Amino acid sequence: MPAKITNPAVRRYTIRLFVLMTAYVLFLILAKWMFKRGMAEGSFAYVLALLPALPIIGVFWAVMRLLVEQTDEYLRMLMVRQCLFATGFALFVTTIREWLQNFDLIAAGDGGFGAAFFWFAGLGLGALYNRLTLGDGGCS
Amino acid sequence: MKNRLKVLRAMRNWSQADLAEKLEVSRQSVNAIETGKYDPSLPLAFRIADLFELPIEEIFERGE
């Protein structure tokens, strides 16, 4: 049985995350399906291509809302550290990749692993960093 | 910053969870403050002082 989330801010964040991730999967499937069948043309193609990006942007919003709504200052501090770690990690990886691409040492494109992917991965690494340095991974 | 939170809590026979509930913070917060990993904000320090009915300087003292 999954652990009950008692912190109201974390509970709201979890619900938002679930809704946004469900929307992401549905929009991605829809966009790929329509592009594959040549149903996306003109300006509609742009709208369709951006559709899966909207829930990802929504997750950034949800994380920032968590920072605003978290009333426990210690847990908020842990989350801020996680976000800073994630931002640094994403910028580090994407800058390295960009410069390797600038000199044609690696192929152009991101293979589906964009800045958002590394930022979310950075959140996980940030929690690990908190655990290693403060002995506490964050909200539960 | 050093503090006497653990001693004061023990004198009242409160668990970390009890103190966290009274202060309306997480148990993790109480633990982090007690172990010196986190220094509370001034408003939280005042809440702690009010709860124990002591001046802040009798709970928290200068130092690393």
N, CA and C atoms of all chains as a GROMACS GRO file, in nm:
protein
  612
    1MET      N    1   0.085  -0.119   0.000
    1MET     CA    2   0.000   0.000   0.000
    1MET      C    3   0.089   0.125   0.000
    2PRO      N    4   0.066   0.219  -0.094
    2PRO     CA    5   0.153   0.336  -0.100
    2PRO      C    6   0.139   0.424   0.024
    3ALA      N    7   0.250   0.491   0.062
    3ALA     CA    8   0.247   0.578   0.179
    3ALA      C    9   0.154   0.697   0.154
    4LYS      N   10   0.080   0.734   0.258
    4LYS     CA   11  -0.012   0.846   0.246
    4LYS      C   12   0.066   0.978   0.251
    5ILE      N   13   0.035   1.069   0.159
    5ILE     CA   14   0.102   1.198   0.156
    5ILE      C   15   0.028   1.292   0.250
    6THR      N   16   0.096   1.335   0.356
    6THR     CA   17   0.029   1.418   0.457
    6THR      C   18   0.048   1.567   0.433
    7ASN      N   19   0.156   1.604   0.366
    7ASN     CA   20   0.183   1.745   0.342
    7ASN      C   21   0.089   1.796   0.231
    8PRO      N   22   0.002   1.895   0.262
    8PRO     CA   23  -0.098   1.941   0.163
    8PRO      C   24  -0.036   1.993   0.033
    9ALA      N   25   0.076   2.065   0.044
    9ALA     CA   26   0.141   2.120  -0.076
    9ALA      C   27   0.194   2.006  -0.165
   10VAL      N   28   0.250   1.905  -0.101
   10VAL     CA   29   0.304   1.792  -0.177
   10VAL      C   30   0.190   1.712  -0.240
   11ARG      N   31   0.078   1.702  -0.166
   11ARG     CA   32  -0.038   1.630  -0.220
   11ARG      C   33  -0.091   1.700  -0.346
   12ARG      N   34  -0.103   1.832  -0.339
   12ARG     CA   35  -0.149   1.908  -0.457
   12ARG      C   36  -0.050   1.892  -0.572
   13TYR      N   37   0.078   1.896  -0.542
   13TYR     CA   38   0.182   1.880  -0.644
   13TYR      C   39   0.170   1.743  -0.711
   14THR      N   40   0.148   1.640  -0.630
   14THR     CA   41   0.139   1.504  -0.683
   14THR      C   42   0.019   1.490  -0.776
   15ILE      N   43  -0.093   1.550  -0.738
   15ILE     CA   44  -0.213   1.545  -0.823
   15ILE      C   45  -0.187   1.618  -0.954
   16ARG      N   46  -0.128   1.737  -0.944
   16ARG     CA   47  -0.097   1.816  -1.065
   16ARG      C   48  -0.003   1.739  -1.157
   17LEU      N   49   0.097   1.676  -1.096
   17LEU     CA   50   0.194   1.600  -1.174
   17LEU      C   51   0.126   1.485  -1.247
   18PHE      N   52   0.036   1.416  -1.179
   18PHE     CA   53  -0.035   1.303  -1.239
   18PHE      C   54  -0.118   1.351  -1.359
   19VAL      N   55  -0.191   1.461  -1.340
   19VAL     CA   56  -0.276   1.515  -1.448
   19VAL      C   57  -0.190   1.558  -1.567
   20LEU      N   58  -0.081   1.628  -1.539
   20LEU     CA   59   0.005   1.679  -1.646
   20LEU      C   60   0.076   1.567  -1.721
   21MET      N   61   0.120   1.465  -1.649
   21MET     CA   62   0.188   1.353  -1.714
   21MET      C   63   0.090   1.271  -1.799
   22THR      N   64  -0.033   1.259  -1.751
   22THR     CA   65  -0.136   1.190  -1.830
   22THR      C   66  -0.162   1.268  -1.959
   23ALA      N   67  -0.175   1.402  -1.946
   23ALA     CA   68  -0.196   1.486  -2.064
   23ALA      C   69  -0.079   1.476  -2.160
   24TYR      N   70   0.042   1.470  -2.104
   24TYR     CA   71   0.162   1.460  -2.188
   24TYR      C   72   0.159   1.333  -2.274
   25VAL      N   73   0.130   1.222  -2.211
   25VAL     CA   74   0.127   1.093  -2.283
   25VAL      C   75   0.019   1.097  -2.391
   26LEU      N   76  -0.100   1.146  -2.357
   26LEU     CA   77  -0.210   1.152  -2.453
   26LEU      C   78  -0.177   1.246  -2.571
   27PHE      N   79  -0.123   1.364  -2.540
   27PHE     CA   80  -0.088   1.461  -2.646
   27PHE      C   81   0.023   1.407  -2.735
   28LEU      N   82   0.118   1.339  -2.674
   28LEU     CA   83   0.230   1.284  -2.752
   28LEU      C   84   0.181   1.176  -2.848
   29ILE      N   85   0.097   1.088  -2.797
   29ILE     CA   86   0.041   0.982  -2.882
   29ILE      C   87  -0.040   1.044  -2.996
   30LEU      N   88  -0.123   1.142  -2.964
   30LEU     CA   89  -0.206   1.209  -3.064
   30LEU      C   90  -0.121   1.277  -3.171
   31ALA      N   91  -0.018   1.352  -3.125
   31ALA     CA   92   0.066   1.427  -3.220
   31ALA      C   93   0.141   1.332  -3.312
   32LYS      N   94   0.198   1.226  -3.255
   32LYS     CA   95   0.274   1.131  -3.337
   32LYS      C   96   0.182   1.060  -3.436
   33TRP      N   97   0.064   1.024  -3.389
   33TRP     CA   98  -0.033   0.952  -3.472
   33TRP      C   99  -0.076   1.040  -3.591
   34MET      N  100  -0.103   1.168  -3.565
   34MET     CA  101  -0.150   1.257  -3.672
   34MET      C  102  -0.038   1.293  -3.769
   35PHE      N  103   0.084   1.312  -3.717
   35PHE     CA  104   0.196   1.343  -3.806
   35PHE      C  105   0.228   1.223  -3.896
   36LYS      N  106   0.219   1.104  -3.838
   36LYS     CA  107   0.251   0.983  -3.913
   36LYS      C  108   0.155   0.963  -4.030
   37ARG      N  109   0.030   1.005  -4.010
   37ARG     CA  110  -0.071   0.987  -4.114
   37ARG      C  111  -0.085   1.110  -4.204
   38GLY      N  112   0.006   1.205  -4.190
   38GLY     CA  113   0.004   1.325  -4.274
   38GLY      C  114  -0.116   1.414  -4.249
   39MET      N  115  -0.170   1.407  -4.128
   39MET     CA  116  -0.289   1.486  -4.097
   39MET      C  117  -0.253   1.624  -4.041
   40ALA      N  118  -0.123   1.649  -4.022
   40ALA     CA  119  -0.081   1.777  -3.966
   40ALA      C  120  -0.017   1.861  -4.075
   41GLU      N  121  -0.082   1.969  -4.110
   41GLU     CA  122  -0.029   2.057  -4.214
   41GLU      C  123  -0.047   2.204  -4.176
   42GLY      N  124   0.038   2.289  -4.233
   42GLY     CA  125   0.024   2.433  -4.212
   42GLY      C  126   0.040   2.473  -4.066
   43SER      N  127  -0.038   2.572  -4.028
   43SER     CA  128  -0.026   2.625  -3.891
   43SER      C  129  -0.072   2.522  -3.788
   44PHE      N  130  -0.164   2.434  -3.828
   44PHE     CA  131  -0.211   2.329  -3.736
   44PHE      C  132  -0.095   2.239  -3.692
   45ALA      N  133   0.000   2.217  -3.784
   45ALA     CA  134   0.116   2.132  -3.752
   45ALA      C  135   0.196   2.192  -3.637
   46TYR      N  136   0.207   2.325  -3.636
   46TYR     CA  137   0.280   2.392  -3.528
   46TYR      C  138   0.208   2.374  -3.394
   47VAL      N  139   0.077   2.389  -3.400
   47VAL     CA  140  -0.003   2.372  -3.278
   47VAL      C  141   0.010   2.230  -3.227
   48LEU      N  142   0.000   2.134  -3.317
   48LEU     CA  143   0.009   1.993  -3.280
   48LEU      C  144   0.148   1.957  -3.224
   49ALA      N  145   0.250   2.013  -3.288
   49ALA     CA  146   0.387   1.985  -3.243
   49ALA      C  147   0.414   2.040  -3.102
   50LEU      N  148   0.348   2.153  -3.073
   50LEU     CA  149   0.371   2.217  -2.942
   50LEU      C  150   0.283   2.157  -2.832
   51LEU      N  151   0.182   2.082  -2.873
   51LEU     CA  152   0.086   2.028  -2.775
   51LEU      C  153   0.154   1.946  -2.664
   52PRO      N  154   0.245   1.852  -2.697
   52PRO     CA  155   0.310   1.774  -2.587
   52PRO      C  156   0.401   1.860  -2.500
   53ALA      N  157   0.444   1.975  -2.553
   53ALA     CA  158   0.534   2.062  -2.474
   53ALA      C  159   0.458   2.132  -2.362
   54LEU      N  160   0.328   2.154  -2.383
   54LEU     CA  161   0.251   2.230  -2.284
   54LEU      C  162   0.248   2.162  -2.146
   55PRO      N  163   0.220   2.030  -2.138
   55PRO     CA  164   0.223   1.967  -2.005
   55PRO      C  165   0.362   1.969  -1.940
   56ILE      N  166   0.466   1.966  -2.023
   56ILE     CA  167   0.603   1.972  -1.967
   56ILE      C  168   0.625   2.110  -1.904
   57ILE      N  169   0.581   2.213  -1.975
   57ILE     CA  170   0.588   2.349  -1.918
   57ILE      C  171   0.503   2.354  -1.791
   58GLY      N  172   0.391   2.282  -1.796
   58GLY     CA  173   0.304   2.274  -1.678
   58GLY      C  174   0.373   2.213  -1.557
   59VAL      N  175   0.461   2.117  -1.581
   59VAL     CA  176   0.535   2.055  -1.469
   59VAL      C  177   0.630   2.158  -1.405
   60PHE      N  178   0.692   2.241  -1.491
   60PHE     CA  179   0.776   2.349  -1.434
   60PHE      C  180   0.691   2.438  -1.343
   61TRP      N  181   0.571   2.470  -1.391
   61TRP     CA  182   0.478   2.552  -1.312
   61TRP      C  183   0.444   2.481  -1.180
   62ALA      N  184   0.416   2.350  -1.189
   62ALA     CA  185   0.378   2.274  -1.069
   62ALA      C  186   0.491   2.274  -0.966
   63VAL      N  187   0.614   2.260  -1.014
   63VAL     CA  188   0.728   2.261  -0.921
   63VAL      C  189   0.740   2.398  -0.854
   64MET      N  190   0.722   2.504  -0.934
   64MET     CA  191   0.732   2.639  -0.876
   64MET      C  192   0.617   2.666  -0.780
   65ARG      N  193   0.498   2.613  -0.813
   65ARG     CA  194   0.384   2.629  -0.721
   65ARG      C  195   0.414   2.557  -0.589
   66LEU      N  196   0.480   2.442  -0.599
   66LEU     CA  197   0.516   2.368  -0.477
   66LEU      C  198   0.607   2.454  -0.388
   67LEU      N  199   0.700   2.524  -0.453
   67LEU     CA  200   0.789   2.612  -0.376
   67LEU      C  201   0.710   2.723  -0.307
   68VAL      N  202   0.609   2.775  -0.376
   68VAL     CA  203   0.528   2.884  -0.320
   68VAL      C  204   0.436   2.833  -0.210
   69GLU      N  205   0.375   2.716  -0.233
   69GLU     CA  206   0.271   2.666  -0.142
   69GLU      C  207   0.327   2.590  -0.022
   70GLN      N  208   0.454   2.549  -0.030
   70GLN     CA  209   0.514   2.473   0.080
   70GLN      C  210   0.530   2.566   0.201
   71THR      N  211   0.458   2.536   0.308
   71THR     CA  212   0.464   2.622   0.427
   71THR      C  213   0.578   2.583   0.521
   72ASP      N  214   0.628   2.462   0.505
   72ASP     CA  215   0.738   2.414   0.591
   72ASP      C  216   0.870   2.469   0.534
   73GLU      N  217   0.933   2.561   0.606
   73GLU     CA  218   1.050   2.630   0.551
   73GLU      C  219   1.169   2.538   0.526
   74TYR      N  220   1.184   2.435   0.608
   74TYR     CA  221   1.296   2.342   0.589
   74TYR      C  222   1.277   2.259   0.461
   75LEU      N  223   1.154   2.208   0.442
   75LEU     CA  224   1.126   2.130   0.321
   75LEU      C  225   1.137   2.218   0.197
   76ARG      N  226   1.096   2.345   0.212
   76ARG     CA  227   1.108   2.438   0.098
   76ARG      C  228   1.256   2.462   0.065
   77MET      N  229   1.338   2.474   0.168
   77MET     CA  230   1.481   2.493   0.146
   77MET      C  231   1.541   2.373   0.071
   78LEU      N  232   1.498   2.252   0.110
   78LEU     CA  233   1.547   2.133   0.040
   78LEU      C  234   1.507   2.136  -0.107
   79MET      N  235   1.382   2.178  -0.132
   79MET     CA  236   1.330   2.183  -0.269
   79MET      C  237   1.403   2.289  -0.351
   80VAL      N  238   1.432   2.403  -0.290
   80VAL     CA  239   1.507   2.509  -0.360
   80VAL      C  240   1.646   2.456  -0.399
   81ARG      N  241   1.710   2.386  -0.306
   81ARG     CA  242   1.841   2.327  -0.337
   81ARG      C  243   1.832   2.229  -0.453
   82GLN      N  244   1.725   2.148  -0.452
   82GLN     CA  245   1.703   2.052  -0.561
   82GLN      C  246   1.688   2.125  -0.695
   83CYS      N  247   1.607   2.232  -0.696
   83CYS     CA  248   1.583   2.307  -0.820
   83CYS      C  249   1.712   2.374  -0.870
   84LEU      N  250   1.790   2.428  -0.778
   84LEU     CA  251   1.916   2.490  -0.818
   84LEU      C  252   2.011   2.386  -0.875
   85PHE      N  253   2.015   2.270  -0.811
   85PHE     CA  254   2.100   2.161  -0.860
   85PHE      C  255   2.054   2.120  -1.000
   86ALA      N  256   1.922   2.107  -1.016
   86ALA     CA  257   1.865   2.065  -1.145
   86ALA      C  258   1.897   2.165  -1.255
   87THR      N  259   1.885   2.294  -1.222
   87THR     CA  260   1.912   2.400  -1.320
   87THR      C  261   2.060   2.396  -1.362
   88GLY      N  262   2.147   2.384  -1.265
   88GLY     CA  263   2.290   2.376  -1.293
   88GLY      C  264   2.324   2.253  -1.377
   89PHE      N  265   2.263   2.141  -1.342
   89PHE     CA  266   2.290   2.016  -1.414
   89PHE      C  267   2.242   2.026  -1.559
   90ALA      N  268   2.120   2.077  -1.580
   90ALA     CA  269   2.065   2.088  -1.715
   90ALA      C  270   2.149   2.184  -1.800
   91LEU      N  271   2.189   2.297  -1.742
   91LEU     CA  272   2.271   2.393  -1.816
   91LEU      C  273   2.409   2.334  -1.848
   92PHE      N  274   2.463   2.261  -1.753
   92PHE     CA  275   2.593   2.197  -1.773
   92PHE      C  276   2.588   2.099  -1.891
   93VAL      N  277   2.492   2.009  -1.889
   93VAL     CA  278   2.483   1.905  -1.992
   93VAL      C  279   2.453   1.966  -2.129
   94THR      N  280   2.355   2.058  -2.134
   94THR     CA  281   2.317   2.114  -2.264
   94THR      C  282   2.425   2.206  -2.322
   95THR      N  283   2.500   2.273  -2.235
   95THR     CA  284   2.609   2.358  -2.285
   95THR      C  285   2.722   2.273  -2.343
   96ILE      N  286   2.755   2.166  -2.272
   96ILE     CA  287   2.859   2.073  -2.322
   96ILE      C  288   2.817   2.017  -2.457
   97ARG      N  289   2.692   1.971  -2.463
   97ARG     CA  290   2.642   1.911  -2.589
   97ARG      C  291   2.645   2.014  -2.702
   98GLU      N  292   2.602   2.136  -2.672
   98GLU     CA  293   2.597   2.242  -2.774
   98GLU      C  294   2.736   2.268  -2.833
   99TRP      N  295   2.838   2.272  -2.747
   99TRP     CA  296   2.971   2.302  -2.798
   99TRP      C  297   3.033   2.186  -2.872
  100LEU      N  298   2.999   2.066  -2.833
  100LEU     CA  299   3.045   1.949  -2.910
  100LEU      C  300   2.979   1.948  -3.047
  101GLN      N  301   2.853   1.993  -3.051
  101GLN     CA  302   2.782   2.002  -3.179
  101GLN      C  303   2.838   2.116  -3.265
  102ASN      N  304   2.876   2.226  -3.198
  102ASN     CA  305   2.930   2.341  -3.273
  102ASN      C  306   3.052   2.303  -3.356
  103PHE      N  307   3.133   2.210  -3.303
  103PHE     CA  308   3.253   2.167  -3.375
  103PHE      C  309   3.234   2.031  -3.443
  104ASP      N  310   3.106   1.995  -3.462
  104ASP     CA  311   3.069   1.872  -3.536
  104ASP      C  312   3.133   1.746  -3.478
  105LEU      N  313   3.152   1.745  -3.348
  105LEU     CA  314   3.209   1.625  -3.285
  105LEU      C  315   3.100   1.524  -3.250
  106ILE      N  316   2.979   1.573  -3.234
  106ILE     CA  317   2.864   1.484  -3.216
  106ILE      C  318   2.752   1.532  -3.308
  107ALA      N  319   2.658   1.443  -3.334
  107ALA     CA  320   2.550   1.476  -3.428
  107ALA      C  321   2.460   1.586  -3.373
  108ALA      N  322   2.400   1.661  -3.465
  108ALA     CA  323   2.305   1.766  -3.426
  108ALA      C  324   2.179   1.702  -3.368
  109GLY      N  325   2.100   1.783  -3.299
  109GLY     CA  326   1.976   1.731  -3.239
  109GLY      C  327   2.001   1.682  -3.098
  110ASP      N  328   1.891   1.645  -3.034
  110ASP     CA  329   1.907   1.599  -2.894
  110ASP      C  330   1.858   1.457  -2.872
  111GLY      N  331   1.817   1.392  -2.980
  111GLY     CA  332   1.773   1.253  -2.968
  111GLY      C  333   1.656   1.235  -2.871
  112GLY      N  334   1.578   1.341  -2.853
  112GLY     CA  335   1.464   1.332  -2.762
  112GLY      C  336   1.497   1.366  -2.618
  113PHE      N  337   1.626   1.393  -2.592
  113PHE     CA  338   1.667   1.428  -2.455
  113PHE      C  339   1.701   1.577  -2.449
  114GLY      N  340   1.598   1.658  -2.433
  114GLY     CA  341   1.616   1.802  -2.430
  114GLY      C  342   1.649   1.855  -2.292
  115ALA      N  343   1.648   1.987  -2.281
  115ALA     CA  344   1.682   2.052  -2.154
  115ALA      C  345   1.588   2.008  -2.041
  116ALA      N  346   1.460   1.992  -2.076
  116ALA     CA  347   1.362   1.953  -1.973
  116ALA      C  348   1.397   1.816  -1.914
  117PHE      N  349   1.437   1.724  -2.002
  117PHE     CA  350   1.474   1.590  -1.954
  117PHE      C  351   1.587   1.599  -1.851
  118PHE      N  352   1.690   1.678  -1.884
  118PHE     CA  353   1.805   1.688  -1.792
  118PHE      C  354   1.768   1.766  -1.664
  119TRP      N  355   1.673   1.858  -1.676
  119TRP     CA  356   1.630   1.932  -1.556
  119TRP      C  357   1.557   1.837  -1.461
  120PHE      N  358   1.470   1.753  -1.518
  120PHE     CA  359   1.396   1.659  -1.432
  120PHE      C  360   1.493   1.554  -1.373
  121ALA      N  361   1.588   1.511  -1.454
  121ALA     CA  362   1.691   1.418  -1.402
  121ALA      C  363   1.770   1.487  -1.292
  122GLY      N  364   1.796   1.617  -1.312
  122GLY     CA  365   1.869   1.696  -1.213
  122GLY      C  366   1.794   1.708  -1.082
  123LEU      N  367   1.660   1.709  -1.088
  123LEU     CA  368   1.581   1.711  -0.964
  123LEU      C  369   1.608   1.586  -0.882
  124GLY      N  370   1.614   1.473  -0.951
  124GLY     CA  371   1.644   1.347  -0.882
  124GLY      C  372   1.784   1.348  -0.823
  125LEU      N  373   1.879   1.399  -0.902
  125LEU     CA  374   2.017   1.407  -0.852
  125LEU      C  375   2.027   1.507  -0.738
  126GLY      N  376   1.945   1.613  -0.746
  126GLY     CA  377   1.943   1.713  -0.638
  126GLY      C  378   1.894   1.653  -0.508
  127ALA      N  379   1.796   1.564  -0.516
  127ALA     CA  380   1.746   1.496  -0.396
  127ALA      C  381   1.858   1.408  -0.338
  128LEU      N  382   1.933   1.344  -0.428
  128LEU     CA  383   2.046   1.261  -0.384
  128LEU      C  384   2.153   1.348  -0.317
  129TYR      N  385   2.177   1.465  -0.377
  129TYR     CA  386   2.274   1.560  -0.321
  129TYR      C  387   2.230   1.604  -0.180
  130ASN      N  388   2.100   1.632  -0.165
  130ASN     CA  389   2.048   1.670  -0.033
  130ASN      C  390   2.068   1.557   0.068
  131ARG      N  391   2.043   1.435   0.024
  131ARG     CA  392   2.057   1.320   0.114
  131ARG      C  393   2.203   1.302   0.157
  132LEU      N  394   2.293   1.322   0.061
  132LEU     CA  395   2.435   1.303   0.092
  132LEU      C  396   2.490   1.415   0.179
  133THR      N  397   2.443   1.537   0.158
  133THR     CA  398   2.500   1.650   0.232
  133THR      C  399   2.423   1.684   0.360
  134LEU      N  400   2.290   1.660   0.360
  134LEU     CA  401   2.209   1.694   0.477
  134LEU      C  402   2.144   1.571   0.541
  135GLY      N  403   2.158   1.458   0.474
  135GLY     CA  404   2.098   1.334   0.527
  135GLY      C  405   1.948   1.331   0.510
  136ASP      N  406   1.896   1.416   0.419
  136ASP     CA  407   1.752   1.425   0.401
  136ASP      C  408   1.720   1.449   0.254
  137GLY      N  409   1.644   1.359   0.195
  137GLY     CA  410   1.613   1.369   0.052
  137GLY      C  411   1.506   1.469   0.017
  138GLY      N  412   1.419   1.502   0.116
  138GLY     CA  413   1.312   1.598   0.087
  138GLY      C  414   1.177   1.552   0.134
  139CYS      N  415   1.073   1.598   0.065
  139CYS     CA  416   0.935   1.577   0.109
  139CYS      C  417   0.894   1.430   0.108
  140SER      N  418   0.808   1.394   0.201
  140SER     CA  419   0.752   1.259   0.202
  140SER      C  420   0.605   1.266   0.238
  141MET      N  421   2.471   2.720   1.429
  141MET     CA  422   2.413   2.771   1.554
  141MET      C  423   2.372   2.653   1.643
  142LYS      N  424   2.414   2.660   1.770
  142LYS     CA  425   2.379   2.552   1.864
  142LYS      C  426   2.240   2.579   1.922
  143ASN      N  427   2.175   2.473   1.968
  143ASN     CA  428   2.046   2.494   2.034
  143ASN      C  429   2.021   2.384   2.138
  144ARG      N  430   1.925   2.412   2.227
  144ARG     CA  431   1.891   2.319   2.336
  144ARG      C  432   1.757   2.251   2.310
  145LEU      N  433   1.718   2.249   2.186
  145LEU     CA  434   1.584   2.200   2.152
  145LEU      C  435   1.562   2.056   2.199
  146LYS      N  436   1.661   1.972   2.176
  146LYS     CA  437   1.648   1.830   2.211
  146LYS      C  438   1.630   1.813   2.362
  147VAL      N  439   1.709   1.889   2.439
  147VAL     CA  440   1.701   1.881   2.585
  147VAL      C  441   1.565   1.931   2.634
  148LEU      N  442   1.524   2.045   2.582
  148LEU     CA  443   1.396   2.104   2.623
  148LEU      C  444   1.279   2.012   2.588
  149ARG      N  445   1.290   1.950   2.472
  149ARG     CA  446   1.186   1.856   2.429
  149ARG      C  447   1.182   1.734   2.521
  150ALA      N  448   1.302   1.682   2.554
  150ALA     CA  449   1.310   1.564   2.640
  150ALA      C  450   1.255   1.594   2.780
  151MET      N  451   1.280   1.718   2.827
  151MET     CA  452   1.230   1.757   2.961
  151MET      C  453   1.078   1.752   2.967
  152ARG      N  454   1.015   1.773   2.853
  152ARG     CA  455   0.868   1.772   2.848
  152ARG      C  456   0.815   1.636   2.800
  153ASN      N  457   0.909   1.546   2.777
  153ASN     CA  458   0.872   1.411   2.733
  153ASN      C  459   0.796   1.412   2.599
  154TRP      N  460   0.838   1.502   2.512
  154TRP     CA  461   0.776   1.510   2.379
  154TRP      C  462   0.864   1.436   2.278
  155SER      N  463   0.800   1.373   2.185
  155SER     CA  464   0.875   1.313   2.073
  155SER      C  465   0.897   1.423   1.969
  156GLN      N  466   0.981   1.393   1.870
  156GLN     CA  467   1.001   1.490   1.761
  156GLN      C  468   0.870   1.516   1.689
  157ALA      N  469   0.791   1.410   1.675
  157ALA     CA  470   0.661   1.424   1.607
  157ALA      C  471   0.567   1.515   1.687
  158ASP      N  472   0.570   1.500   1.822
  158ASP     CA  473   0.487   1.586   1.908
  158ASP      C  474   0.525   1.734   1.888
  159LEU      N  475   0.656   1.759   1.893
  159LEU     CA  476   0.702   1.897   1.880
  159LEU      C  477   0.669   1.952   1.741
  160ALA      N  478   0.687   1.868   1.640
  160ALA     CA  479   0.656   1.910   1.502
  160ALA      C  480   0.508   1.948   1.490
  161GLU      N  481   0.423   1.870   1.553
  161GLU     CA  482   0.279   1.898   1.547
  161GLU      C  483   0.247   2.032   1.617
  162LYS      N  484   0.309   2.054   1.732
  162LYS     CA  485   0.284   2.179   1.806
  162LYS      C  486   0.335   2.302   1.729
  163LEU      N  487   0.444   2.283   1.655
  163LEU     CA  488   0.502   2.395   1.580
  163LEU      C  489   0.444   2.406   1.439
  164GLU      N  490   0.364   2.306   1.401
  164GLU     CA  491   0.306   2.298   1.266
  164GLU      C  492   0.414   2.296   1.158
  165VAL      N  493   0.515   2.213   1.183
  165VAL     CA  494   0.619   2.188   1.083
  165VAL      C  495   0.635   2.036   1.070
  166SER      N  496   0.719   1.994   0.976
  166SER     CA  497   0.742   1.850   0.958
  166SER      C  498   0.836   1.798   1.066
  167ARG      N  499   0.830   1.666   1.090
  167ARG     CA  500   0.923   1.605   1.185
  167ARG      C  501   1.066   1.619   1.133
  168GLN      N  502   1.079   1.618   0.999
  168GLN     CA  503   1.212   1.636   0.938
  168GLN      C  504   1.272   1.771   0.979
  169SER      N  505   1.186   1.873   0.986
  169SER     CA  506   1.233   2.007   1.025
  169SER      C  507   1.287   2.006   1.167
  170VAL      N  508   1.210   1.944   1.258
  170VAL     CA  509   1.252   1.937   1.398
  170VAL      C  510   1.386   1.865   1.408
  171ASN      N  511   1.397   1.754   1.338
  171ASN     CA  512   1.520   1.676   1.341
  171ASN      C  513   1.638   1.759   1.287
  172ALA      N  514   1.614   1.830   1.176
  172ALA     CA  515   1.722   1.909   1.114
  172ALA      C  516   1.767   2.022   1.207
  173ILE      N  517   1.670   2.083   1.278
  173ILE     CA  518   1.706   2.192   1.370
  173ILE      C  519   1.782   2.135   1.491
  174GLU      N  520   1.731   2.026   1.545
  174GLU     CA  521   1.795   1.965   1.663
  174GLU      C  522   1.939   1.923   1.635
  175THR      N  523   1.961   1.870   1.516
  175THR     CA  524   2.094   1.819   1.484
  175THR      C  525   2.186   1.929   1.429
  176GLY      N  526   2.134   2.052   1.422
  176GLY     CA  527   2.216   2.164   1.377
  176GLY      C  528   2.237   2.170   1.228
  177LYS      N  529   2.160   2.090   1.153
  177LYS     CA  530   2.175   2.093   1.006
  177LYS      C  531   2.102   2.211   0.945
  178TYR      N  532   2.008   2.265   1.020
  178TYR     CA  533   1.929   2.376   0.967
  178TYR      C  534   1.901   2.477   1.077
  179ASP      N  535   1.927   2.603   1.047
  179ASP     CA  536   1.894   2.712   1.141
  179ASP      C  537   1.758   2.768   1.103
  180PRO      N  538   1.663   2.770   1.197
  180PRO     CA  539   1.528   2.817   1.163
  180PRO      C  540   1.527   2.967   1.135
  181SER      N  541   1.424   3.008   1.062
  181SER     CA  542   1.404   3.151   1.038
  181SER      C  543   1.369   3.218   1.171
  182LEU      N  544   1.374   3.350   1.174
  182LEU     CA  545   1.340   3.423   1.296
  182LEU      C  546   1.194   3.397   1.339
  183PRO      N  547   1.098   3.399   1.246
  183PRO     CA  548   0.959   3.369   1.288
  183PRO      C  549   0.944   3.230   1.351
  184LEU      N  550   1.011   3.130   1.294
  184LEU     CA  551   1.002   2.995   1.352
  184LEU      C  552   1.074   2.990   1.487
  185ALA      N  553   1.186   3.058   1.496
  185ALA     CA  554   1.259   3.062   1.624
  185ALA      C  555   1.172   3.126   1.733
  186PHE      N  556   1.096   3.228   1.697
  186PHE     CA  557   1.005   3.292   1.793
  186PHE      C  558   0.892   3.195   1.832
  187ARG      N  559   0.843   3.119   1.734
  187ARG     CA  560   0.737   3.020   1.765
  187ARG      C  561   0.790   2.916   1.864
  188ILE      N  562   0.913   2.874   1.843
  188ILE     CA  563   0.976   2.776   1.932
  188ILE      C  564   0.990   2.836   2.073
  189ALA      N  565   1.038   2.960   2.076
  189ALA     CA  566   1.056   3.028   2.205
  189ALA      C  567   0.922   3.044   2.278
  190ASP      N  568   0.819   3.080   2.204
  190ASP     CA  569   0.685   3.096   2.263
  190ASP      C  570   0.635   2.963   2.320
  191LEU      N  571   0.658   2.858   2.243
  191LEU     CA  572   0.611   2.725   2.286
  191LEU      C  573   0.678   2.683   2.417
  192PHE      N  574   0.807   2.705   2.427
  192PHE     CA  575   0.880   2.665   2.548
  192PHE      C  576   0.877   2.774   2.657
  193GLU      N  577   0.815   2.886   2.624
  193GLU     CA  578   0.803   3.000   2.717
  193GLU      C  579   0.941   3.042   2.769
  194LEU      N  580   1.033   3.056   2.674
  194LEU     CA  581   1.170   3.097   2.707
  194LEU      C  582   1.214   3.203   2.607
  195PRO      N  583   1.308   3.289   2.646
  195PRO     CA  584   1.364   3.382   2.546
  195PRO      C  585   1.444   3.304   2.442
  196ILE      N  586   1.450   3.357   2.322
  196ILE     CA  587   1.521   3.289   2.213
  196ILE      C  588   1.665   3.255   2.251
  197GLU      N  589   1.730   3.349   2.320
  197GLU     CA  590   1.873   3.327   2.352
  197GLU      C  591   1.895   3.215   2.454
  198GLU      N  592   1.788   3.170   2.519
  198GLU     CA  593   1.803   3.056   2.609
  198GLU      C  594   1.782   2.923   2.537
  199ILE      N  595   1.743   2.931   2.412
  199ILE     CA  596   1.725   2.810   2.331
  199ILE      C  597   1.835   2.800   2.225
  200PHE      N  598   1.862   2.914   2.163
  200PHE     CA  599   1.965   2.917   2.057
  200PHE      C  600   2.084   2.999   2.106
  201GLU      N  601   2.202   2.951   2.074
  201GLU     CA  602   2.321   3.027   2.110
  201GLU      C  603   2.415   3.038   1.992
  202ARG      N  604   2.498   3.141   1.994
  202ARG     CA  605   2.590   3.163   1.883
  202ARG      C  606   2.689   3.047   1.870
  203GLY      N  607   2.741   3.028   1.753
  203GLY     CA  608   2.839   2.923   1.730
  203GLY      C  609   2.808   2.850   1.602
  204GLU      N  610   2.908   2.775   1.554
  204GLU     CA  611   2.891   2.702   1.428
  204GLU      C  612   2.799   2.584   1.447
   0.00000   0.00000   0.00000
